[in-house]
Amino acid sequence: MTSGTLHRRALLGGAALLPLAAQAQPGPAWRPRRSAEGPHPMPEPGRRAWAEQVPAIRVGLMGGENEADRLGRFDGLRRLLEETFRVPVRLMPASDYAGVMQALSARQIEFAALGPSIYAAAWIDTNGGVEPILTIEQIDGSTSYVSVMLVRADSGITNLEQMRGRSLAWADPNSASGYLIPRFELRRAGVGVEPGQFFGRTGFGGGHEQAVVAMLQRQYDAAMTWASGVGEINEGFSRGNTRAMVEKGMLRMSDVRIIWQSRPIQNGPITMRTDLPAEFREDIIRFYLALPQANPAVFEQIGRGTGAGFREVRHADYEVFVEMRREEAAARRRRS
């Protein structure tokens, strides 16, 4: 593959697939605010009236990366939130995706950046008790990313058909790009995703980073993970797990090959509980919209790479994932 934009199409062709990224902007009544359409000044420092109801800000951190690295990446955000709103800020890492969903349901955190599928699960689990507020825009202005299947460059595997009978590491059962979307697309393309149907063996790596490491260490022939799909391939693209692992020295893109990719998937949202004060919600939105310009280093750390900034979103942008989760749940009930 060459540098530049990853081809935004399914490599299997011919499958009728659901739109996985927003295909059109909402109607004229809704004009989402964007970091790229500033100026967006950082909120003035000072304690707010909402602090009586939110005496500490607890930020959930999803799994997919070792805990020490996650806490390190988000520490700049923690300090900046404390300096701005003058309340304690605690980072709450979860061991897996489901842990963050459960923390939102139990009101143990105020907000977290979620993948689109786990947002849908949290929305269902809380009966609409959470809402998406912002997502990241890519450097090309899009708000989507892609799921990619990686193999070692020295494996001799150059296409999906050569994965027949071989082993694949999924990332996490609640990951859109690392499990749900590729399963959905591969099934629609006629590839059986259960062990023994096409792949010889499948398993969960415990997160995106861990799945790629397992592939590199030859525990699996391939791993499923995510990338922005734009930017320089040798840098791991503009953002994503590939970019993060390249920057940490855990991965060289010349050592792997992409043999399959999904259609564009809507970027996951920063998700907040709906029972919090409206003033708190607005302050957090203003904080994040201003962040890319006010502190680009912190933005790149929490965004796993570069981007154009944040963009407001609403539940309608993620309804397809709610439908998909409900279909998956119905299929499980039929099998049981």
DRENDO-1510 file (C-alpha; in Angstrom, 1 decimal, always signed):
<recs>
REC; n; res; u; v; w
REC; 1; MET; +0.0; +0.0; +0.0 .
REC; 2; THR; +1.1; +3.6; -0.6 .
REC; 3; SER; +0.9; +6.6; +1.6 .
REC; 4; GLY; -2.2; +8.9; +1.5 .
REC; 5; THR; -5.8; +8.1; +1.9 .
REC; 6; LEU; -6.8; +4.5; +2.5 .
REC; 7; HIS; -9.3; +3.4; -0.1 .
REC; 8; ARG; -12.7; +4.0; +1.4 .
REC; 9; ARG; -14.5; +0.9; +0.2 .
REC; 10; ALA; -15.0; -2.7; +1.2 .
REC; 11; LEU; -12.5; -5.0; -0.4 .
REC; 12; LEU; -15.0; -7.8; -0.8 .
REC; 13; GLY; -17.4; -6.1; -3.1 .
REC; 14; GLY; -21.0; -6.9; -3.9 .
REC; 15; ALA; -22.4; -6.9; -0.4 .
REC; 16; ALA; -25.4; -4.7; +0.5 .
REC; 17; LEU; -24.3; -3.1; +3.7 .
REC; 18; LEU; -25.8; -0.6; +6.1 .
REC; 19; PRO; -24.4; +2.9; +6.1 .
REC; 20; LEU; -21.9; +2.9; +9.0 .
REC; 21; ALA; -21.0; +6.5; +8.9 .
REC; 22; ALA; -23.3; +9.6; +8.6 .
REC; 23; GLN; -24.1; +10.0; +5.0 .
REC; 24; ALA; -25.6; +13.5; +5.2 .
REC; 25; GLN; -25.7; +16.3; +7.7 .
REC; 26; PRO; -28.9; +16.8; +9.7 .
REC; 27; GLY; -31.5; +19.3; +8.5 .
REC; 28; PRO; -31.1; +23.1; +8.6 .
REC; 29; ALA; -32.4; +23.4; +12.2 .
REC; 30; TRP; -29.3; +21.6; +13.4 .
REC; 31; ARG; -26.0; +23.3; +12.8 .
REC; 32; PRO; -23.3; +21.5; +14.8 .
REC; 33; ARG; -20.5; +23.6; +16.3 .
REC; 34; ARG; -17.0; +22.6; +15.1 .
REC; 35; SER; -13.5; +23.3; +16.3 .
REC; 36; ALA; -12.6; +24.0; +12.7 .
REC; 37; GLU; -15.2; +26.8; +12.6 .
REC; 38; GLY; -13.8; +28.9; +15.4 .
REC; 39; PRO; -12.9; +30.9; +17.2 .
REC; 40; HIS; -13.7; +28.8; +20.3 .
REC; 41; PRO; -12.1; +30.4; +23.4 .
REC; 42; MET; -11.4; +28.1; +26.3 .
REC; 43; PRO; -13.9; +28.7; +29.1 .
REC; 44; GLU; -12.7; +31.2; +31.7 .
REC; 45; PRO; -11.1; +29.5; +34.7 .
REC; 46; GLY; -13.1; +29.4; +37.8 .
REC; 47; ARG; -15.5; +27.2; +39.9 .
REC; 48; ARG; -19.0; +27.0; +38.5 .
REC; 49; ALA; -22.4; +26.8; +40.1 .
REC; 50; TRP; -22.8; +23.3; +38.8 .
REC; 51; ALA; -20.0; +22.2; +41.1 .
REC; 52; GLU; -22.7; +21.8; +43.8 .
REC; 53; GLN; -24.1; +18.9; +41.8 .
REC; 54; VAL; -20.8; +17.8; +40.2 .
REC; 55; PRO; -18.2; +18.2; +43.0 .
REC; 56; ALA; -15.7; +16.1; +41.0 .
REC; 57; ILE; -15.4; +15.3; +37.3 .
REC; 58; ARG; -14.9; +11.5; +36.7 .
REC; 59; VAL; -13.8; +10.7; +33.2 .
REC; 60; GLY; -14.1; +7.1; +32.0 .
REC; 61; LEU; -11.3; +5.6; +30.0 .
REC; 62; MET; -12.1; +2.6; +27.8 .
REC; 63; GLY; -9.8; -0.5; +27.6 .
REC; 64; GLY; -7.8; -1.5; +24.5 .
REC; 65; GLU; -4.5; -0.1; +25.8 .
REC; 66; ASN; -2.5; -0.9; +28.9 .
REC; 67; GLU; -3.6; +1.1; +31.9 .
REC; 68; ALA; -0.3; +3.0; +32.6 .
REC; 69; ASP; -0.3; +4.3; +29.0 .
REC; 70; ARG; -4.0; +5.3; +29.2 .
REC; 71; LEU; -3.5; +7.2; +32.4 .
REC; 72; GLY; -0.4; +8.9; +31.0 .
REC; 73; ARG; -2.1; +10.0; +27.8 .
REC; 74; PHE; -5.0; +11.5; +29.6 .
REC; 75; ASP; -3.1; +13.2; +32.5 .
REC; 76; GLY; -2.7; +16.4; +30.5 .
REC; 77; LEU; -6.5; +16.5; +30.0 .
REC; 78; ARG; -7.1; +15.8; +33.7 .
REC; 79; ARG; -4.8; +18.7; +34.7 .
REC; 80; LEU; -6.4; +21.1; +32.2 .
REC; 81; LEU; -9.9; +20.3; +33.3 .
REC; 82; GLU; -8.9; +20.9; +36.9 .
REC; 83; GLU; -7.2; +24.2; +36.1 .
REC; 84; THR; -10.3; +25.4; +34.1 .
REC; 85; PHE; -13.2; +24.3; +36.4 .
REC; 86; ARG; -11.4; +24.2; +39.8 .
REC; 87; VAL; -12.9; +20.9; +40.8 .
REC; 88; PRO; -11.0; +17.6; +41.3 .
REC; 89; VAL; -10.8; +15.4; +38.1 .
REC; 90; ARG; -10.4; +11.7; +38.4 .
REC; 91; LEU; -9.5; +9.3; +35.5 .
REC; 92; MET; -11.4; +6.1; +35.8 .
REC; 93; PRO; -9.9; +3.4; +33.6 .
REC; 94; ALA; -11.9; +0.2; +32.8 .
REC; 95; SER; -10.4; -3.1; +31.9 .
REC; 96; ASP; -12.6; -3.5; +28.9 .
REC; 97; TYR; -15.3; -1.6; +26.9 .
REC; 98; ALA; -18.2; -3.0; +28.9 .
REC; 99; GLY; -16.7; -1.6; +32.1 .
REC; 100; VAL; -17.1; +2.0; +30.9 .
REC; 101; MET; -20.7; +1.3; +29.9 .
REC; 102; GLN; -21.4; -0.1; +33.4 .
REC; 103; ALA; -19.8; +2.9; +35.0 .
REC; 104; LEU; -22.1; +5.3; +33.1 .
REC; 105; SER; -25.1; +3.2; +34.0 .
REC; 106; ALA; -24.1; +3.2; +37.7 .
REC; 107; ARG; -23.5; +7.0; +37.6 .
REC; 108; GLN; -19.9; +6.4; +38.6 .
REC; 109; ILE; -18.5; +8.6; +35.8 .
REC; 110; GLU; -19.8; +11.8; +34.2 .
REC; 111; PHE; -18.6; +11.2; +30.6 .
REC; 112; ALA; -16.3; +9.1; +28.5 .
REC; 113; ALA; -15.1; +8.8; +24.9 .
REC; 114; LEU; -16.8; +5.7; +23.5 .
REC; 115; GLY; -16.8; +3.7; +20.3 .
REC; 116; PRO; -20.1; +3.9; +18.3 .
REC; 117; SER; -21.1; +0.4; +19.2 .
REC; 118; ILE; -20.5; +0.7; +23.0 .
REC; 119; TYR; -22.4; +4.1; +22.9 .
REC; 120; ALA; -25.4; +2.3; +21.4 .
REC; 121; ALA; -25.1; -0.4; +24.1 .
REC; 122; ALA; -24.9; +2.3; +26.9 .
REC; 123; TRP; -27.9; +4.1; +25.4 .
REC; 124; ILE; -30.0; +0.9; +25.4 .
REC; 125; ASP; -28.7; -0.2; +28.8 .
REC; 126; THR; -29.7; +3.2; +30.4 .
REC; 127; ASN; -32.9; +3.6; +28.4 .
REC; 128; GLY; -31.7; +6.8; +26.8 .
REC; 129; GLY; -29.9; +8.0; +29.9 .
REC; 130; VAL; -26.8; +9.0; +28.0 .
REC; 131; GLU; -26.2; +11.2; +25.0 .
REC; 132; PRO; -23.5; +11.9; +22.5 .
REC; 133; ILE; -22.1; +15.4; +22.6 .
REC; 134; LEU; -19.0; +15.5; +20.4 .
REC; 135; THR; -16.9; +13.5; +18.1 .
REC; 136; ILE; -13.5; +14.0; +16.4 .
REC; 137; GLU; -13.2; +15.2; +12.8 .
REC; 138; GLN; -10.4; +13.8; +10.7 .
REC; 139; ILE; -7.8; +16.0; +9.0 .
REC; 140; ASP; -9.9; +15.8; +5.8 .
REC; 141; GLY; -13.1; +16.9; +7.6 .
REC; 142; SER; -14.7; +13.5; +7.7 .
REC; 143; THR; -16.1; +12.0; +10.9 .
REC; 144; SER; -15.4; +8.4; +10.2 .
REC; 145; TYR; -12.7; +5.7; +10.5 .
REC; 146; VAL; -12.1; +2.2; +9.2 .
REC; 147; SER; -11.6; -1.3; +10.6 .
REC; 148; VAL; -8.5; -3.0; +9.2 .
REC; 149; MET; -7.3; -6.6; +9.2 .
REC; 150; LEU; -3.5; -6.7; +9.7 .
REC; 151; VAL; -1.1; -9.6; +9.0 .
REC; 152; ARG; +2.6; -9.7; +9.4 .
REC; 153; ALA; +4.4; -8.6; +6.2 .
REC; 154; ASP; +6.5; -11.8; +6.3 .
REC; 155; SER; +3.5; -14.1; +6.7 .
REC; 156; GLY; +3.0; -14.6; +2.9 .
REC; 157; ILE; -0.7; -13.7; +3.3 .
REC; 158; THR; -1.6; -11.0; +0.8 .
REC; 159; ASN; -5.5; -11.2; +0.6 .
REC; 160; LEU; -8.5; -12.3; +2.6 .
REC; 161; GLU; -8.9; -15.6; +0.8 .
REC; 162; GLN; -5.5; -16.7; +2.1 .
REC; 163; MET; -6.9; -16.3; +5.6 .
REC; 164; ARG; -9.1; -19.4; +5.1 .
REC; 165; GLY; -8.4; -21.9; +7.9 .
REC; 166; ARG; -6.1; -19.4; +9.7 .
REC; 167; SER; -6.4; -17.6; +13.0 .
REC; 168; LEU; -7.8; -14.1; +13.7 .
REC; 169; ALA; -7.6; -12.0; +16.8 .
REC; 170; TRP; -10.6; -9.7; +17.4 .
REC; 171; ALA; -10.1; -6.7; +19.7 .
REC; 172; ASP; -13.0; -6.7; +22.1 .
REC; 173; PRO; -16.6; -8.1; +21.9 .
REC; 174; ASN; -18.0; -4.5; +22.3 .
REC; 175; SER; -15.7; -2.9; +19.8 .
REC; 176; ALA; -17.3; -1.6; +16.6 .
REC; 177; SER; -14.1; -1.7; +14.5 .
REC; 178; GLY; -12.5; -4.6; +16.3 .
REC; 179; TYR; -15.4; -7.0; +16.2 .
REC; 180; LEU; -19.0; -6.0; +15.4 .
REC; 181; ILE; -18.6; -4.2; +12.1 .
REC; 182; PRO; -16.1; -6.6; +10.5 .
REC; 183; ARG; -18.3; -9.6; +11.6 .
REC; 184; PHE; -21.3; -7.8; +10.1 .
REC; 185; GLU; -19.6; -6.9; +6.8 .
REC; 186; LEU; -17.8; -10.3; +6.4 .
REC; 187; ARG; -21.1; -12.2; +6.9 .
REC; 188; ARG; -22.9; -10.0; +4.4 .
REC; 189; ALA; -20.1; -10.8; +1.9 .
REC; 190; GLY; -20.5; -14.5; +2.4 .
REC; 191; VAL; -17.6; -15.1; +4.7 .
REC; 192; GLY; -18.5; -17.3; +7.7 .
REC; 193; VAL; -17.1; -15.6; +10.8 .
REC; 194; GLU; -17.6; -18.4; +13.3 .
REC; 195; PRO; -14.6; -20.7; +13.9 .
REC; 196; GLY; -14.5; -23.5; +11.4 .
REC; 197; GLN; -16.7; -21.7; +8.9 .
REC; 198; PHE; -13.9; -19.7; +7.3 .
REC; 199; PHE; -11.3; -18.9; +9.9 .
REC; 200; GLY; -9.7; -21.8; +11.6 .
REC; 201; ARG; -9.6; -20.1; +15.0 .
REC; 202; THR; -10.7; -16.8; +16.4 .
REC; 203; GLY; -10.3; -15.2; +19.8 .
REC; 204; PHE; -10.2; -11.9; +21.7 .
REC; 205; GLY; -6.9; -10.0; +22.2 .
REC; 206; GLY; -8.3; -8.0; +25.2 .
REC; 207; GLY; -8.2; -4.7; +23.3 .
REC; 208; HIS; -6.9; -3.2; +20.0 .
REC; 209; GLU; -3.3; -2.9; +21.1 .
REC; 210; GLN; -3.3; -6.4; +22.7 .
REC; 211; ALA; -4.8; -8.0; +19.5 .
REC; 212; VAL; -2.1; -6.5; +17.3 .
REC; 213; VAL; +0.7; -7.5; +19.7 .
REC; 214; ALA; -0.7; -11.1; +19.7 .
REC; 215; MET; -0.5; -11.1; +15.9 .
REC; 216; LEU; +3.0; -9.7; +15.9 .
REC; 217; GLN; +4.1; -12.4; +18.4 .
REC; 218; ARG; +2.6; -15.1; +16.1 .
REC; 219; GLN; -0.2; -16.1; +18.4 .
REC; 220; TYR; -2.6; -15.3; +15.6 .
REC; 221; ASP; -2.2; -14.9; +11.9 .
REC; 222; ALA; -4.2; -11.7; +11.7 .
REC; 223; ALA; -5.6; -9.0; +14.0 .
REC; 224; MET; -8.5; -6.6; +13.6 .
REC; 225; THR; -8.0; -3.0; +14.7 .
REC; 226; TRP; -8.8; +0.6; +13.6 .
REC; 227; ALA; -7.2; +3.5; +11.8 .
REC; 228; SER; -8.4; +6.8; +10.5 .
REC; 229; GLY; -7.8; +5.7; +6.9 .
REC; 230; VAL; -6.3; +9.1; +6.0 .
REC; 231; GLY; -2.8; +10.4; +6.3 .
REC; 232; GLU; +0.6; +8.7; +5.9 .
REC; 233; ILE; +0.5; +4.9; +6.1 .
REC; 234; ASN; +4.1; +4.7; +7.4 .
REC; 235; GLU; +3.0; +6.8; +10.3 .
REC; 236; GLY; +0.0; +4.6; +11.1 .
REC; 237; PHE; -2.3; +7.1; +9.4 .
REC; 238; SER; -3.4; +10.4; +11.0 .
REC; 239; ARG; -4.9; +8.7; +14.1 .
REC; 240; GLY; -6.1; +5.3; +15.4 .
REC; 241; ASN; -4.6; +2.3; +17.2 .
REC; 242; THR; -2.1; +1.9; +14.4 .
REC; 243; ARG; -0.9; +5.5; +14.8 .
REC; 244; ALA; -0.7; +5.2; +18.6 .
REC; 245; MET; +1.4; +1.9; +18.4 .
REC; 246; VAL; +3.8; +3.5; +15.8 .
REC; 247; GLU; +4.3; +6.5; +18.1 .
REC; 248; LYS; +5.0; +4.3; +21.1 .
REC; 249; GLY; +7.5; +2.2; +19.1 .
REC; 250; MET; +5.4; -0.9; +19.3 .
REC; 251; LEU; +4.7; -1.2; +15.6 .
REC; 252; ARG; +6.4; -0.5; +12.3 .
REC; 253; MET; +3.9; -0.3; +9.4 .
REC; 254; SER; +6.5; -1.9; +7.1 .
REC; 255; ASP; +6.2; -5.0; +9.3 .
REC; 256; VAL; +2.5; -5.5; +8.6 .
REC; 257; ARG; +0.1; -5.6; +5.7 .
REC; 258; ILE; -3.5; -4.5; +5.5 .
REC; 259; ILE; -5.5; -7.3; +3.7 .
REC; 260; TRP; -9.1; -6.1; +4.4 .
REC; 261; GLN; -10.8; -3.0; +5.4 .
REC; 262; SER; -14.4; -1.9; +6.2 .
REC; 263; ARG; -16.6; +0.8; +4.9 .
REC; 264; PRO; -16.3; +4.1; +6.8 .
REC; 265; ILE; -17.6; +3.9; +10.4 .
REC; 266; GLN; -19.0; +6.9; +12.2 .
REC; 267; ASN; -16.4; +8.1; +14.8 .
REC; 268; GLY; -17.5; +7.3; +18.3 .
REC; 269; PRO; -18.8; +10.1; +20.6 .
REC; 270; ILE; -17.8; +11.7; +23.8 .
REC; 271; THR; -20.8; +10.4; +25.8 .
REC; 272; MET; -22.3; +12.1; +28.9 .
REC; 273; ARG; -25.1; +11.2; +31.3 .
REC; 274; THR; -28.3; +13.1; +30.7 .
REC; 275; ASP; -29.0; +13.7; +34.4 .
REC; 276; LEU; -26.2; +16.2; +34.7 .
REC; 277; PRO; -26.8; +20.0; +34.7 .
REC; 278; ALA; -27.2; +21.7; +31.3 .
REC; 279; GLU; -24.6; +24.3; +32.3 .
REC; 280; PHE; -22.0; +21.5; +33.0 .
REC; 281; ARG; -22.8; +19.9; +29.6 .
REC; 282; GLU; -22.3; +23.3; +27.8 .
REC; 283; ASP; -19.0; +24.0; +29.7 .
REC; 284; ILE; -17.6; +20.6; +28.7 .
REC; 285; ILE; -18.6; +21.1; +25.0 .
REC; 286; ARG; -17.0; +24.5; +25.0 .
REC; 287; PHE; -13.8; +23.1; +26.6 .
REC; 288; TYR; -13.4; +20.4; +24.0 .
REC; 289; LEU; -14.2; +22.6; +21.0 .
REC; 290; ALA; -11.5; +25.0; +22.2 .
REC; 291; LEU; -9.0; +22.2; +23.1 .
REC; 292; PRO; -7.3; +21.6; +19.7 .
REC; 293; GLN; -6.2; +25.2; +19.4 .
REC; 294; ALA; -5.7; +25.9; +23.0 .
REC; 295; ASN; -3.6; +22.8; +23.7 .
REC; 296; PRO; -2.9; +20.8; +20.6 .
REC; 297; ALA; -0.5; +18.4; +22.5 .
REC; 298; VAL; -3.3; +17.3; +24.8 .
REC; 299; PHE; -5.7; +17.0; +21.9 .
REC; 300; GLU; -3.3; +14.7; +20.0 .
REC; 301; GLN; -2.8; +12.6; +23.1 .
REC; 302; ILE; -6.5; +11.9; +23.8 .
REC; 303; GLY; -7.3; +11.7; +20.1 .
REC; 304; ARG; -4.6; +9.1; +19.3 .
REC; 305; GLY; -3.1; +11.3; +16.6 .
REC; 306; THR; -3.9; +14.4; +14.6 .
REC; 307; GLY; -7.3; +15.7; +13.5 .
REC; 308; ALA; -9.3; +18.8; +12.6 .
REC; 309; GLY; -10.8; +19.0; +16.1 .
REC; 310; PHE; -14.2; +18.2; +17.6 .
REC; 311; ARG; -17.7; +18.4; +16.1 .
REC; 312; GLU; -21.1; +18.3; +17.9 .
REC; 313; VAL; -23.1; +15.2; +17.3 .
REC; 314; ARG; -26.5; +13.9; +18.4 .
REC; 315; HIS; -28.2; +10.5; +18.9 .
REC; 316; ALA; -29.5; +10.4; +15.3 .
REC; 317; ASP; -25.9; +10.0; +14.1 .
REC; 318; TYR; -25.7; +6.6; +16.0 .
REC; 319; GLU; -29.2; +5.1; +15.5 .
REC; 320; VAL; -27.8; +2.6; +13.0 .
REC; 321; PHE; -25.6; +1.2; +15.7 .
REC; 322; VAL; -28.6; +0.9; +18.1 .
REC; 323; GLU; -30.4; -1.1; +15.4 .
REC; 324; MET; -27.3; -3.3; +14.9 .
REC; 325; ARG; -27.0; -4.0; +18.7 .
REC; 326; ARG; -30.7; -4.9; +18.9 .
REC; 327; GLU; -30.3; -7.2; +15.9 .
REC; 328; GLU; -27.3; -8.9; +17.5 .
REC; 329; ALA; -29.2; -9.4; +20.7 .
REC; 330; ALA; -32.2; -10.9; +18.9 .
REC; 331; ALA; -29.9; -13.3; +17.0 .
REC; 332; ARG; -28.3; -14.4; +20.2 .
REC; 333; ARG; -31.7; -15.1; +21.7 .
REC; 334; ARG; -32.7; -17.2; +18.7 .
REC; 335; ARG; -29.5; -19.3; +19.0 .
REC; 336; SER; -30.0; -19.9; +22.7 .
</recs>
